[in-house]
Each structure stands twice: as structure tokens, then as C-alpha cells.
Amino acid sequence: MAALTTLELIYVFFSIALSLSGLAMVAFAANAYLQTERREMLLLSVGFSIIVAAAIATTVSAFAQDFENAIVLLTVNYALTTVGYLFVVASVVGDR
């Protein structure tokens, strides 16, 4: 494997930052669910988990495929991220 370019290093850095901040939000929401047993916190935790999984899978897949098939990769990423955000929205809206 060739050395990473500057742009690839920046991409990896921001992917790691996004993943770590997302995992922190998952931990906060899961902890809140355990303390309160509120369904909204469970939905929030699931939503952020899906978003983080999409981010990690996109980064790994991009490097595994040598950044080929970018349109398919981004389409899958957007689909999974949208599902994650639907869970986040459901947690905010709640039982209204």
C-alpha cells in the first residue's frame, strides 16, 4: 500500500473525529436510557449508532476499494445516514 496523500490523511482525521464524537453521543444517550428508561433516549442511541456505523463503513470501504465506485459508496452512506437521522428525529419528536 502506498503512503497516504495529504488529502487522504485529512479524510482519515475527520472520519476518526466524526466517529469518536458520534460514539460519545451514543454513550451519553445509552447512559441516559439506562438511567431514565425513556424510549426517546433509546431511539437517539440507535440513530447515532447507525450514523457512526455509516461513517466508519464509508471510510473503510473507500480505502478498501481504492476510492473506486464513489457514487455507490456515497449513495449507501447517505441512505444509512438518513435512516440514522430518522431515528434521531423520532427521538426528538417523541410521543407528541
C-alpha positions as CSV (number, residue, x, y, z in Angstrom):
1,M,0.0,0.0,0.0
2,A,1.3,3.4,-1.0
3,A,1.8,6.2,1.5
4,L,-1.3,8.3,2.1
5,T,-1.6,11.7,0.5
6,T,-2.3,14.8,2.5
7,L,-5.9,14.8,1.4
8,E,-6.3,11.2,2.4
9,L,-4.8,11.9,5.8
10,I,-7.2,14.8,6.3
11,Y,-10.1,12.5,5.3
12,V,-9.0,9.9,7.9
13,F,-8.5,12.5,10.6
14,F,-12.0,13.9,10.1
15,S,-13.5,10.4,9.8
16,I,-11.9,9.5,13.2
17,A,-13.1,12.8,14.7
18,L,-16.7,12.2,13.5
19,S,-16.6,8.6,14.7
20,L,-15.3,9.5,18.2
21,S,-17.8,12.4,18.7
22,G,-20.6,10.1,17.4
23,L,-19.6,7.3,19.8
24,A,-19.6,9.8,22.6
25,M,-23.2,10.8,21.8
26,V,-24.1,7.1,21.6
27,A,-22.6,6.6,25.1
28,F,-24.4,9.7,26.5
29,A,-27.8,8.6,25.0
30,A,-27.3,5.0,26.1
31,N,-26.4,6.1,29.6
32,A,-29.5,8.4,29.7
33,Y,-31.7,5.5,28.6
34,L,-30.3,3.3,31.3
35,Q,-31.0,6.0,33.9
36,T,-34.4,7.0,32.7
37,E,-35.7,4.1,30.6
38,R,-37.2,6.7,28.2
39,R,-37.8,5.4,24.7
40,E,-36.5,8.6,23.2
41,M,-33.1,8.0,24.6
42,L,-33.0,4.5,23.1
43,L,-34.0,5.9,19.7
44,L,-31.4,8.6,19.9
45,S,-28.7,6.0,20.8
46,V,-29.8,3.7,17.9
47,G,-29.8,6.7,15.5
48,F,-26.3,7.9,16.4
49,S,-25.1,4.3,16.2
50,I,-26.3,3.9,12.7
51,I,-24.8,7.3,11.7
52,V,-21.4,6.3,13.2
53,A,-21.5,2.9,11.5
54,A,-22.2,4.6,8.2
55,A,-19.2,6.9,8.7
56,I,-16.8,4.1,9.6
57,A,-18.0,1.8,6.9
58,T,-17.7,4.6,4.3
59,T,-14.1,5.3,5.3
60,V,-13.1,1.6,5.4
61,S,-14.8,0.9,2.1
62,A,-13.3,3.9,0.4
63,F,-9.8,2.8,1.2
64,A,-10.6,-0.9,0.5
65,Q,-11.9,0.0,-3.0
66,D,-9.1,2.5,-3.6
67,F,-11.8,5.2,-3.9
68,E,-13.5,3.5,-6.8
69,N,-17.3,3.4,-7.2
70,A,-17.6,6.7,-5.3
71,I,-21.2,7.2,-6.4
72,V,-22.3,3.8,-5.0
73,L,-20.3,4.4,-1.8
74,L,-21.8,7.8,-1.2
75,T,-25.3,6.6,-2.0
76,V,-25.1,3.8,0.6
77,N,-23.6,6.3,3.1
78,Y,-26.4,8.8,2.5
79,A,-29.0,6.1,2.8
80,L,-27.7,4.7,6.1
81,T,-27.1,8.2,7.5
82,T,-30.7,9.2,6.6
83,V,-32.0,6.2,8.4
84,G,-29.9,7.2,11.4
85,Y,-31.2,10.7,11.3
86,L,-34.8,9.4,11.1
87,F,-34.2,7.7,14.5
88,V,-32.7,11.0,15.9
89,V,-35.8,12.9,14.6
90,A,-38.1,10.3,16.1
91,S,-36.3,10.7,19.5
92,V,-36.8,14.5,19.4
93,V,-40.4,14.3,18.3
94,G,-41.3,11.6,20.8
95,D,-44.8,10.8,21.6
96,R,-46.4,14.0,20.5
